[in-house]
């Protein structure tokens, strides 16, 4: 196929577009954990050559959302229970710190955080899981940005997104979904109050609840013999 490599920067733009599309499909659960990322199939679907697809997959591997195995090719990463426990331990430390800093930094966009809460809650019945997943991720990113200008948001991004490969939000019961939304509201209140300890405690409780959902998902996917 021609076109992508014939125009300066076109290949990079195509790689950006393919990366964004694949990343969204992985985080939305369209491409499930362990599924193959076939270059030829993706190139045909995206109307591009295989070169930008290969670059996009390389970026997904750097993001922690894919892995490239010899003789098998690229697959969407699949985490086991121990991996996910480790990731959530890191999330509690990093996101708890981000929430505490967001409460005292003066950089939090409270209107934006409330708007994200409103939009997630509006999608509650029936649950629009892909949309809630995207909005939930943006809510957490907004807190990270308020907690740190550059280093913290970049550091926390990978450990936040990685568990989403397990389609975590889809595993939430209505009661768990309501509790998660209420914790978002509590976090906004803590940040607005400028109470770092409260914000850290809310984020910690929020992530521990999410850890239980993921543990249940992994257990059900791989039951004991």
Protein Blocks (a to p, Z undefined) as FASTA:
>chain_A
ZZjlmpghklmmmmmmmmmmmmmmmmnomacghiacdfklmmmmnopafklmmmmmmmmm
mnopaccdehklpadddddfklmmmmmmmmmmmmmmmmmmmmmnopacfklmmmmmmmmm
mmmpccdfklmmmmmmmmmmmmmmmmpmklmmmmmmmmmmmmmmnommlmpcfklmmmmm
mmmmmmmmmmmnopaklmmmmmmmmmmmmmmmmmmmmmmmmccZZ
